[in-house]
Amino acid sequence: MGSLWHPFSDMGAVETNGEFVIARGKGVHVYDRAGTRYLDATAGLWFTNVGHGREELAEAAAQQMRTIAAYSTFGDYATEPTLELADRLESIAPVPGSKIFFTSGGSDSVETAAKMARRYWSEQGRPGKTMLLSRSKAYHGMHYAGTALAGIAGNREGYGELVPGGTAQVEWDSAEDLRATIERIGADRIAAFFCEPVIGAGGVYLPPDGYLTEVRKVCTEHDILFVADEVVTGFGRIGGAWFASSRFGLEPDLVTTAKGLTSGYAPMGAVLVAPRVWEPFFRPGAGVWFRHGYTYSGHATASAVALANLDLLERESLVDGAARLEDSLHRELAPLAGHPAVQEVRSGLGAVAAIQLDSPATAMSFAVAVRRHGIATRACGAGAIQVSPALTMTDDQVRELAQSFRTALDAELAA
């Protein structure tokens, strides 16, 4: 074996069984080193919204690198594509007038939002508001704050107490539990509530009817910042709008993003900060510093790629494509719920779905076995198989995907 330590992996199993090496990608397909083709059911890791092999994005990166690949944005430094991208994101943000804080990815964005929320309340003269709330099943990245916020128990195990006394969780589907938790802890101690509009890595759980509107209302009533974690759902994946927050009218105080911002062609994330939160930091003469940032915040080449990616999403109407996929995935995958090896199928909101296996312990092995039937996917949550294709996937390809899943389920049931 080689020297690579894979993230989120049983390396003993990888050492024994070897690696599955992706050599190239085109559209909604990826190819291994032997040239075998697979439907990419997950768009990489939720991110390749425009599909693989888009020459425009490669050209945007190359052109920017020939000019200046990157430069710091600390202090008053900036590059042209970084400034342009910030303005572009403000124009599509769920809350008009938002400011944009750039990061290197989703975990960075969550960490940034957690620190920003606490620091905001400190600037408001309420430094006791430090606690961060999240939901069961939630995934908020793997930095310290994100790990502490995790609603996936296994992601927290073995690290000790990461944010002492600083986090609490509520039931993922109960606005009343959020309200009761706030009343028990005291709103004067709570800085923010982190909420994925659709729970992603925790198993693709769609919000119950009215849930998002109600939890936003609860946060407003108790003067708690509402953080929409749209690392997965942003940039068209939920369909009908650039962000799920816009589709549901949530007007979040902070929005964490990454993945679809560049469709994975360059590592980048961003936090969209509503006027309420950024105002104390922007007062002329106040001398307020937010002492936080990353070497690659607003990376020039990543910014150029993001701009080209947003152009593609707009030009090819891929936000509408996600709305089409919402119907297509639900139509083709929902019948799999009747299969003896399937417990349920979660679909019907955006270009995401999950096939919950009847035997959760088999999900990891099934995700490997299904490659023999031409699908590249992964297990997520507790025994679910993830579906989150590129927004370019056609209805015929969705039909092929569903049929291949059925064939694989039949084969595994017979084994």
N, C-alpha and C positions, 0 to 999 in steps of 0.2 A: 504493500500500500504506500501511497504518497504521504505528504506532510500536512495535508489540509485537515483542519479540525472543523467539521461541519456544524453550523448552528442548529439548535433544536433537533439533536440527533442522538441516537444510541450508537456511539462510535464503535462499541464492541461489535454491533451488528454490521455496521458499515465495513469494519475490518474483515469480517467473515464473508460477507456477501458481495462486497465491491460497490463501486459507485455507478450511478446512472448518469452518464455524461451527455449533456445537450451540446451539440456541435453547431447548430444554426437554427434560425427560425425565419418563417415567411408567412405573413398574414396570421391566420389562427392556428398554424401548424408549427411544431418544432421537430427537429431531426436529431437522432443520436449519432454516434461516431460511425455506426455501420450504415447510416443513411436511411434507417427506418423512420417513417413519418408517424407523428402522433397529433391528434387534436389536442390543443392546449386548453384544457377545461378551466384553468385557473388564471390565465393571462399572467404567467410568471407567478407572482405572489400578489394577486389582485391588481396589478399595476399597468399592464400593457394595454391600455384602453384603445390605442390606435392600431394595435397589431404589431407584429414583428417585421423587421426589415424595411422600415420606412426610410428611404434614401434622403428625404427632406431633412430629417432630424440629424442624420449623419453629416450632411452638408452644413447644417447650421452650426454644429459643433466644430467641424473643421475650419469653417470660415472665421468663427470667433477665436479659435486657438491661434490662427495665423495673425490675428490682430493683437489681442492680449487674452491669454487663457484664463487668468484669474488675478484678482487683487483684493486686498482687504477692504471691508466696508466699515471698519471701526472708525470712530471719530467722525470726520466729515468726508471721508473717502467714499467713492462710489464708482461704478462703471456704467456705461450707457445701457447695456441690456438689463442690468439690475434695476435701474430706475424705471425703464420701460415696463419691465415685468411687474414691478410693484404697482404702477398705475393701472396696468391691465387687470391685475387681481382685484384692485379696489373697485374697478368698474363692474365686476361680476360677483363681488362679495355679498353675502346675505344681508349685511347691514351697510348701507351707503356711508361713505366717509371713513371706512376702516383704514387703519394703517397696517403695513405688512412687515412682519419680522421673519426673516429668512433663516432656515435651518438646513441641516444636511439630510434629514429624513424624519420619519414619523415619530420615533422614540424621542428624538431631539425636540420635536414640536410639542409633545406632551410635557416633557420636562420644562420647556420654556413656559408653557401655559400655567403649569403648577407654580413655578416661581413668580411669574407675572401676577397671578391671582393674589398670592400672599403679599407681594410687594405693593400691589394696588391698595389693599386695605391698610397697610402700614402708612402709605402716603395720605390716606383718608383719616388718619388719626385713630385707627381701630386695629392695632397690631395683634389683638387677641384672636382675630378671625384668621386662623391658620389651617383648620382642618379641611381635608379634601374628601368628598364623597364620590363613590362609584357604585356600579351595579354588579350583582352576581353574574357570572358568565363573561364579564367584560375583559377585553384585552386592550391595554393602553401602552403597548411598547414595553421595552425591557431595560430602560434606565432606572435609577433608584425610585423616582416618583411613580413611574409607570408600573414598575413591579409591585410597589406597595399598593397601587390602585387595582391590581389585577383581581378579577373575579374568577379566574381559573386557578384553582388552589395549587396545582402542580407548578405553576410558574413562580410561586412565592416560596415554595419549600426549600429549606436548606440555606437560606440567606439571613436568617435572623430577622430582627425588627429593623426595617429599613428607614422608616420615617416615624420615630417613636411618638405614639399617641396622635399621629397626624392624619390618619385615614380611617374611614368607616365605609361599610358596604350596605346596600339596600337590595331588596329583591328586584330582579331585572324587569319584571312586568307589573310592578305595583306602585302607582303614584301615592297611594295611601301609606305604604311603608316608608317612602321618602319623607312624607309629611310627618309621620310618627317619629322617625329617626331624628329629624330636625328639631322637633319639639322636645325629644328626650335629651339630646346633646346641648341644644340651645343655639339659635341662629347667630348669636353674638360670637360663637366660636368657629363658625363654618365659613370658609372662604369661597368654595366653589363646588359645583356638582358636575362631574364628568360623565358625558352620555354619548354613546355611539347611537346615531339614529337607527341603524341596523347593526346588531351585534355581529361582528365578522368572524375573527379567528375563534371565538368562543362557540361557534357552531352555526352561524347564519340564523339568527333569531330575529324575526320581523317584529316591529313594535305593535302591541295590541292597539286596536282602534281607539283613538283619542289619547293614548298614553303620552306621546311627545308633547302635545298641547298642554296636557294637565301638569306634567313635571315642570315645563317651562313656567307655567302659572305659579306653581308652588315656589319655585326659586325667586320669582319676582315678588311674591307676597312676603317672603322672608329675607329679602335683600341679600341673596346669595348669587354669585356669578354663575351663569350657565355656560358650560364649555361643551360645545359640540365637537366630538372627536370624529372628524370626517376624513381621516387618513385613508380609509377604504372607500367611503361613500362619495367623496368629492370628485369634481371634474367629470360629471355626467353619469356616473355609474348607476345612480338611482333613477335617472330618467326624468324628463319633464323640467329639469332645472340643472344648473351647474352644481348645486349642492342640495343635499337632502334637506338642510335647514331652510332653504328657500322654498322647496316643494311643500314643506309643512308649516311655513310661516313662523319659524321659531325665533328669529332675531337674536341669535346667541351673542353673548358678550365676547367670547373667544371661539375661534374655529381652528382646530389643528388639522393640517393637511400634509400630504406627501404623495406617494405612489403615482396617481394619475396626473399629477402636475407636470411630470416629464414623460409619462408612460414608461418609466423605468429606464429610459435611455441615458439618464444621468442621475446621480443621487442628489435629491433636493427635497426640502419640505418648507412649509411656511405656516405661520400663525397669523390669522386675520383678526385684528384687534379693533373692536367697536369703539366709537368715540368716547363712550363713558370711561373705558379703561385706559385709553391712551392719553386722555386730556391732562392728567396730573404730571405726566412725564414730558409734555411738550410746551409747558408754560414758559414763555420767554422770560429770562432773568431768574427763573426759579433754581437753576443749577441742579436739577434732579437727574441723576444717572441711574439707568437700569444696568447694573454691572453684570452683564450676562451676554453671551454670544459665542460664536463658533468661528474657527479659522475660515471655513468655507461658507459662512453666511452670505448669501447673495452671490455665490460663485458665478463669474461672468459667463463661462461656457455652459454651465447648467442653466443659467437664465436664458441664454440664447436658444438652447434646446427646448426649454419650457415654452417660450414664445412661439417657436415653430410648431410645437405640439398643440398649443391652444388654437393656432391657425388651422391645423388639420381637423381638430374637433369641430370647429365652427364651419369650415368649408365643406366638410362631408356630413354635416348635420348629425354627428354621432351622439349628441345628447338625445336627439329624437330616436337614434338607433337603439339607445338603452331602453327607451320606452317601448319600442317594438320588441326587444329581447325580453322585456318583462312579461309580455303576453306569450311569446314563443316558448320561453323556458318553462313557464307555468303549464302551458298546454301540453308540451312534450314530456316533461319530467313528472308532473303530478300523478299520472297513471302508474308510475313505478311504486307508488305507495301500496298498491295491491299485491306487490311481489312478496312471496313468503319470507325473503331475506331482508325486507325493508320494514322499518317501524313507521316512518313517516317521511314526507317530502315537504321541505319548507321553501316556498317560492311564491311569486306573485307581487313582488315589490322590487323593481329595478333589475339590473343584470346580475343578480346573485341568487343562489339556491343552495340547498344542502339536501343530500340523501342520507337520512338517518338509518343506519343499519340496525337490524333487530338484535344483533350480537355486537355491542360496541367494541369488544376486544378484538374483533376481526378487521376493524377499519384500516389499521396500518398495513396489514398484509394484503387487504383487498386493493388498497391504493397502489400497491406494487403489482399485484396480479392483473389489474385492469390494463396495464401497459400492453399485455399480450393481445388486447382487443383494440389497440390503437388510440388509447387515451392517456394523457399525462395529467395527473391530478394529485391530490393529497388529502390526508385525513385532517379534520379540524374538530374542535370541541370534543365532546365525549361520544365518539363513535360515528361521526358524520363525515361524508365525503363532500368536499368543496366544489362548487361550480361558480365560476365568476369569469366568463370568457371575455375576450376582446370585444369591444362594442361594434366591431366590424363583422362579427360572426353572422352568417346568413341564417334564415329560417331552415333551409335545407341542411345546413351544417348542424344546427341544433337538433334536427330530427335524427341525423346520423349519430350525434353524440348520445342521445337518449337510447337509440337502438343498440349502440355498442355497450352502454351501461347495462341494458337488459340482458344482452348476451353474456356479459361478464358475470352478472348476478346468477344467471342460470348455471353457468359453468362452475362457479364457486359453490352453489348449493348442491350440485351433483358430486362435487369432489369429496 
